[in-house]
Structures are given as C-alpha cells and as structure tokens.
Amino acid sequence: MEDNRAAGARQARDLVRVAFAPAVVALVIIAAVTLIQLLIANSDMTGALGAIASMWLGVHQVPVSIGGRELGVLPLLPVLLMVWATARNTARATSPHSSWLVIRWVVASALGGPLLMTAVALAVIHDASSVITELQTPSALRAFLSVLVVHAIGAGIGVWSQAGPRALAASSLPYWLGDSLRAATAGVLALLGLSGFVTAGSLVVHWATMQELYGITDSIFGEFSLTVLSMLYAPNVIVGTAAVAVGSSAHIGFATFSSFTVFGGDIPALPVLAAVPRPPLGPVWVALLIIGASSGVAVGQQCARRPLPPVAAMVKLLAASVAGALVMSLLAYAGSGQLGNFGHVGVDQGALLVGVFFWFAVVGGATVVMSGGIRRPTRRLKPRPAPAAPVAEEHDSVFGEAVGPVGDVAGLDEIAAEGVDEVAAEGVDEVAAEGVDESPGVAGEREGDAGDPGERGSGDAGDAGERRPGE
C-alpha cells in the first residue's frame, strides 16, 4: 500500500512538472529581464504585468502589437528552447515501458498547463490595455494555436524518444520509418550547422559593418542589449542563410538576397544582420549551394545504414526528404512576419520547400546508391532435378532366386570378370601343387601301366580262370 502511494505521489509530481515547469521558468526569466529594463530606464512599473504577459506569448510566436505596429517576426531561439524543455520534461516523465494511459496523461499535462497560462496571459494583457492604450490584446485563437503547436511539438519529440520504437512495432507502419526520421534530422542539422558556419564567417568578413551598427548606442548597457538581441535572432539569420543555400531567397522588406543576385534596401540596425551580403554579389556566394549538396549527402548516408530493396530504399529516402523539407518550412514560417515600417521579413517558403526536397532527394539518392544502401535481390538457383532411380523390372525367378534387371550390364561384367580371374588362379595353383607333390617313381608306374595294357588284361583273366575251379 505504501509503495502504491509513493508511486502515485511521484507520478503526480511528474505531471505537475511537465505541465508548468517550462512555462514558469520562461515566465520568471521574462519577468526578471522586464523589471531590469524598467529599472535601468528609470520608468515606473505601470503596465509591467502586461509587458511580461506579452513577452511570454511572444516566446510562443504570438505577434505583439504596440501603437498599431505589429511585431510579427519574433526570435527563434526562445521558442526552440521552449520546445527542448518540453521534450526533455516529457521524456523524463515517460519510459519505454510506460503504459499508453500514462503516456496520454503526460501529453495532456504538457498541453494543459501552457494553455491555462495562455488564458491567464490574455486576461492580464486585456486588463493592462485599459491602462496602456498602445498595448493591444492579441487574437485569442492565434495565441491558443501557437502555444498548442509549440508544446505539442515538444511533447511529441519527448514521447517519441521513449516509446517511438514500441509504437512502430505495434502499428502497421513500415519499420524503416524511424530511419527516415533520423535521416531527416541529420539533414536538417547539417544544413543549419553549415549555414551557421557561413553566417559566422560572413560576420567576420563584415566586421566593420557590425561595428557601425553597434555605434547607434553610446552606453554599455545598450551594446549589451544589442548583443543579446542579436543572439536571440541568430537562428532567424541562419534559417535565411539555409534558404539561400538551397536556392531560395530571403528578404527584409524590399531587400532581397539569394545565391545569384542581391537587391539592396533598408535593414534594421541589428548587428547580426551585418552578415547579409552587399550588392554587387560576388561569385563566392554561389558556393553556398555546396551546403545544400552536403546536407543531401548526410541524408543519404543515414538512409544507407540499413540496406533495403530498391523500391523500399527510395520510399525511405523520399519520406526523409519530405520530412526535412517540412521542418525547414516550419522554421522559416516561425521566423517570418511583419516588422513595422520595414515590411515583411522572411524567406520564400515555396522555393525553400522545393529546394530542400531537391537536394535531399537527388543528392541523397546518389549517396544511397554509392554507399550500398540498396540491397539487390538474391537470385535463387533452381534446384537440379534428381536423377531418376532405375525402375526395377520384374523377372522370372531362376532356381527360386530373383534375377536382377538386365540393364545392369556393367555390374554383370564386373562380377563375371572377377569370377574368371578367381577360377583361373585357383586352377593354376592346384596344378602347380600336384606337380610338386608327385615323386618320379609314382610317375614311372603310371607310365608303365599306361604302356602295357595287354599284360594287365591277360593276367587278370588268368587269375580269374584259376579261381573258378577252386570255388
């Protein structure tokens, strides 16, 4: 009984942690940053709760409207950290042997807690907008959908990491689906990682431009704020670089950037944006397409780890390509939006979807073929027909013994040859033995008997005559 109570209390703590831990930690960090900003700006605390609630919704990609201007392009780093925290807590609350009932409770907790906090945040913003007229309440539907999607992705990743193989085994889905998801993850990480290296290198090359952007502020705190803001928006820039690397384009208002051309325009004074190329575009930027090809190689190598028949191998590669393209499109959508007077900031999502799928499928397919990821069907040799057994024919018996089949001529020849040899050998041995045993006297008697047959006959007759009278 005590063990059951302890287990129940532990499960309750896990559910509470899954429901509120990531959202509460984010809320505490946002509150601390907001209060520090207000104190440094020597401002009163009026509307502080509304600002904190708006920033918490902004972490979940809910646009913030202030004074009729919408801030729709929000940093990707906070939402990625939120997804990671949700996935981590969900994975810790489940195990590979957890029942489906427990898993459903964990997922419900991971979604229910943030949705409850979303309702509270909307109420706080609505109340604060009566005091701060420039603060506008966001759309409730958009807020709930954004929070639900963010935490559903995190919960799905956490549960899949624990119970994914078991779910595949219990379902009718192909067993290689897990390999496709791993290949898509490897391709996306390779694409983003290489794009990050290119972004860092471009910042080093355009160091002077970055120093000019830092020159808009004269205080150390202002430079620190710009640095933190650049770090938060760095994933957005990396996604834009990845879009350029696969043949798509990124734009900031009227300024457009691709691997083949650049159209200038006004850009925000954010130091991380110093990495964008300046017109005229040099031929070195065309080398960005190597990044797309390299990510396709990563996908192909992962798909080739377990060779499959040709059709199954290609389907697995296509599934990985589609999954990777959808993930990149989702990241691009999350990192895009309106930015006040600058207009729309983002990437060409249609071209990004096609470009990622192209590099993953084409280059990945070539890699699968060259890496031995296609298992050729083994040719099964037809078994040779066994020689037909000789059909025994019924013959008449001779002396009560059955006579074998006439067709076995070779056997009869061998038996006859062996019999002749044995008889010949025995005859020779007997003749030789007799010749040795007989003496010369005996031989002479035999010769004498053979040479005087008449005498033997008369003698015998005389003897016979003499015996008759006596009798």
HUNOR-V462401 format. One line per field, one symbol per residue. psi: psi as a letter, one per 40 degrees, with the letter a starting at -180 (. if undefined). Layout:
BEGIN
psi = ???
END
This chain:
BEGIN
psi = dddddddddddddddddddeddddddddddddddddddddefiieheddddddddddddffhihhhfehhgdhiidddddddddddddddddeiieeiidddddddddddddddddddddddddddddeddhdehihihdddddddddddddddddddddddeddddddeieiieedddddddddddddddddddddddddddddfdddddddeeeieidddddddddddddeddddddddddddeeaiiigbehhhaedihhiihiighddeeeiiiiihiededededdddddddddddddedhiiidddddddddddddddddddddddddeiaigbeeahhaigddddddddddddddddddddddefehhhhhhhhhhhhihhhhhhihiiihfehhhiidegdddddddddddddddddddddddddddddhidddddddddddegdddddddddddddddddd.
END
